[in-house]
């Protein structure tokens, strides 16, 4: 029969291949896309990435590249790694000696210096001695209330102004006892680097998050803006209990709070958020600060600084900074919550 002829079989195969090519082109031309979730662990927490890519695109190479970059950042700025850049800098006890650093480390300490000066010292990447003294560091010191003498002695070993940053990519300690802990902005830097890598792959619609801080670009797969939830600022609130919802597009976000990491003595709560200017935990009623800014490195540090500054001074500062917004949540004496919004920010719910 004609159906069994070689000519017919070849034509049938050609039609199948042509149909498959047409089908793939149709998907591409009609903009058929998928939203892919990438997850992993880094910096003692987890990361989540949502990327909107073509239906037939593979995201494995992208994830491998991101994982490699996260390892590089961690090995540069983790105080838990003995041979990291930051650990080597902290071990250096001689003042006046040049300590050459990588491009990543240089970028982060440059932002750190900007934050220190911009906030009048309300953010300071050198307060590790105070953090350890109060029992919030890695030294396993039991939570206790230090004496004023202990606080003063630790405070004398802090101050970002004791570090010179050279444009030739090296640091110089002006006081040998100074040490750095950039955890509060290194996570934000990692977010920014992940976003940069994703954009280099030609992807414009994505959401990146590490431990609650992140960056949103473009739109979701359904064409709507990305949404982020601000956690209910209460110690017993589950991580998925939302207090407010914010819309985010082409912006970084970071949240700092005092309701997870604290201890109580004689009915008084002592937060892990310390005021670098006096060495004591803050007690201004601020329980949560969320910052929206162009980079997550900056947003991460600024959120902590505004926690220290308080609602009035913190809000005034944010309103003076271009392209930056904030939500400050304050708990009153009667346990009610009051929201303070910067000029350009309003909640969705």
Secondary structure, DSSP 8 states (H G I E B T S, - for coil): -GGGSHHHHHHHHHHHHHHHHHHHHHHHHTT-EEEEEEEEEETTEEEEEEEEEETT---HHHHHHHHHHHHHHHHHH-TTSTTSHHHHHHH---TT-EEE--HHHHHHHHHHHHHHHHTTTSS-TTTHHHHHHTT-SSS--------HHHHHHHHTT--GGGEEEETTTEEEESSTT-----HHHHHHHHHHHHHHHHHHTT--SEEEEETTEEEEES--TTS--EEEEEE--STTS-TT-EEEEEEESSEEEEEEESSSSEEEETTEEEES-B-TTTSSB--SSEEEEEEEES-HHHHHHHHHHHHHH-HHHHHHHHHHSTT-EEEEEEE-TTS-EEEEE-TT-----
